[in-house]
Amino acid sequence: MSKEKERRMFVGVVWNCAAELKLLLTALLFLCSLITLLHFIPSRLITFSPVDLGSCISTPTAPLHFVSHLNATNSSTPSANTSTTTPPPAPEPPSLEKDRLLLNGVVKRAFNPFGSAAYNFILMSAYRGGYNTFAVMGLGSKPLHVYGKPSYRCEWVSSDKQKNPISVVGHKILPDWGYGRVYTVIVINCTFPVPVGNGENGGKLLVHATTNGGGDTNFNTTDTFEALSETGQDFVNFTSVYEAPPKYDFFYCGSSLYGNLSPQRVREWLAFHVRLFGEKSHFVIHDAGGVHEGVMEVLKPWMEKGYVTLQDIRDQERFDGYYHNQFLIVNDCLHRYKFQAKWMFFFDVDEYIYVPKKSTIKSVVNSLSDYTQFTIEQMPMSNKLCLEEDRGKSYRKWGFEKLVYKDVKTGIRRDRKYAVQPRNVIANGVHMSQNTVGKTTHKTEGRIKYFHYHGTIAEHREPCRQLVNTTAITVDGIPYNVDTTMRDVAATVKRFELKMIGTTLQRTRQ
C-alpha cells in the first residue's frame, strides 16, 4: 500500500511541475540549437565565438549587487590594526589593445609594450662656439642611430619679443666611431646664418630632437629641450674670452677616471706633467668613481696652486656608454675650454709625454703650428720588469723610474694620442679627431712621444715583480730592451715637486 502511495505522489509532483519542465527543456533546446547554428555562420560576420557563448553559460558570476554589498561591508568595518587614513586609489592600469577580427577575415594580433626603452637624448652641456654657432653634447639611443635616421633642429629664441625665432638644421656628429653601448655620443653643431644674441638681450637655444623613422613609427616623436640659456652678461663674458689671447699655453683634458687608482702613480704623473707643460698650463680631471680619499690628497695641493680642476661626473654611470662615456667627457672638455688654450692634449694618466732634452714642449708645438692636430707615437713599457740593481731599494723609486724595459716588438699597429689647436676642432675622439678645420700630421717621430705604463695606474703593490740583469729579454713572446729615458729625468721631477708643494706628499701610499 505504501509503495502505491509513493508512486501516486511522484506522478502528482511531476504533473504539477510539467509546465516548468517544459519551459526549461525548451530553453535548453533553443540554446543548443543556437550554438550549433553559429558554427555554420561565416566568421567575418560575427565578433565572438561559440566557445565564448558556451563559457558565458557555463561560468556563472556573482550578482553585482552582492559584490557591491561585500565591498561596502568590508570598507565600512576596518580591522583594529588598519589605519583610519585611506590610501589614495591606485592609478588605473592602461587599457590594452586586444586581438581583433578584421572585415577581411584576418585576425589582427595586438602587442602591448610596457616600461621604456633608451632615451632619445640625454643632454650634458652646450656652449657657444662663436657669434653664430653652438655645440651641444649628449647621449642618444645607439639602436636608434644605427637603424634609424634621427634628426635635430636648432632654434634660437631671443629674449627680445620683437625678434622672431630663427632655426636651422643641426649637424649631427657621432665621434665614438660606433663604440657606444646602449647609448652613443652625439655632438650637435648648430650654426646660424647670422649672429644671434647680444649684450643687451639674452636668449635661449632650443633643440628639437626627432626620432624620424627609427623604431616604432607610431611613436615617431619630437622631443624639444632647452640646451642653453644666455643672459646679456653671459654674452659679454663670452665675447671677452673669445676675443682675448688664450689664458693657457697647454691644457689637459683627461678621460674618465674610474676604479681603485693608486695615489702614488697619480702623484708621479701630475708632478711630471706640471713640470713638462709649465706655468701656463691647466689640467681637468674627470672623476667617474676613481678619485677616492687617497687620490684626493694627491690632487688637492695642485688644485690649491691653480693647476688642477676636478669635475665629478659619476652621474654619467646611469647611462651605459663606452668606457664610462669618455668620448662624451672629452668633447665636453674641448668645447668648455676651447677658447682658453692654445694647445689641448688628450691622453691618459698611465701615459707620459716626453720631448728630447735639446727641445721643450713649447718648441715642439711651435714647429707644428701649421697643423690643427698632431698625433704622438707610443712607447709601450713593461709593467713588471725592473733592473737587478734596484733590488732592495725599488720601493723608494717612482714607477716610471724603475720600469725601464720597453716593448720593441715590430710589425704591429699601436695606439697614438694627440694634441689639437682647439679653436679649429668641431668634435674629437680619444685617440684623434676626425672633425677638424685644418691639417693633421702623424709624422712626429723624433720630436715627441709618450711612454705607456699599461696596467700600473690601479696597482697598489710594488710593480717590480721580476728583476733582470740584462739589456734585452723576451718574456711571454714579447722582446724588451732597456730604455732609461724616463729614469734619467726622475730626480729632476722629484726636486720640482718638492719646490712646488713641499713635503706634503712624501708619505703617499701605493
Secondary structure as UniProt FT lines:
FT   HELIX           2..16
FT   HELIX           18..38
FT   TURN            39..40
FT   HELIX           43..45
FT   HELIX           50..58
FT   HELIX           64..76
FT   TURN            80..81
FT   STRAND          100..101
FT   TURN            103..104
FT   STRAND          107..108
FT   STRAND          122..128
FT   STRAND          133..141
FT   HELIX           142..147
FT   STRAND          151..158
FT   TURN            161..162
FT   STRAND          166..169
FT   STRAND          171..173
FT   TURN            175..178
FT   STRAND          183..191
FT   STRAND          203..210
FT   TURN            212..213
FT   HELIX           217..219
FT   STRAND          222..230
FT   HELIX           232..243
FT   STRAND          248..257
FT   HELIX           263..277
FT   STRAND          281..287
FT   HELIX           293..304
FT   TURN            305..306
FT   STRAND          308..312
FT   HELIX           314..318
FT   TURN            322..325
FT   HELIX           326..337
FT   TURN            338..339
FT   STRAND          341..346
FT   TURN            349..350
FT   STRAND          351..354
FT   TURN            357..358
FT   HELIX           361..367
FT   TURN            368..370
FT   STRAND          373..381
FT   STRAND          385..387
FT   HELIX           388..390
FT   TURN            391..393
FT   HELIX           394..396
FT   HELIX           399..402
FT   STRAND          405..407
FT   STRAND          417..420
FT   HELIX           422..424
FT   STRAND          425..427
FT   STRAND          435..436
FT   STRAND          440..441
FT   TURN            445..447
FT   STRAND          449..452
FT   TURN            454..455
FT   TURN            457..458
FT   STRAND          466..468
FT   STRAND          472..475
FT   TURN            476..477
FT   STRAND          478..482
FT   TURN            485..486
FT   HELIX           487..489
FT   HELIX           490..501
FT   TURN            502..507
//
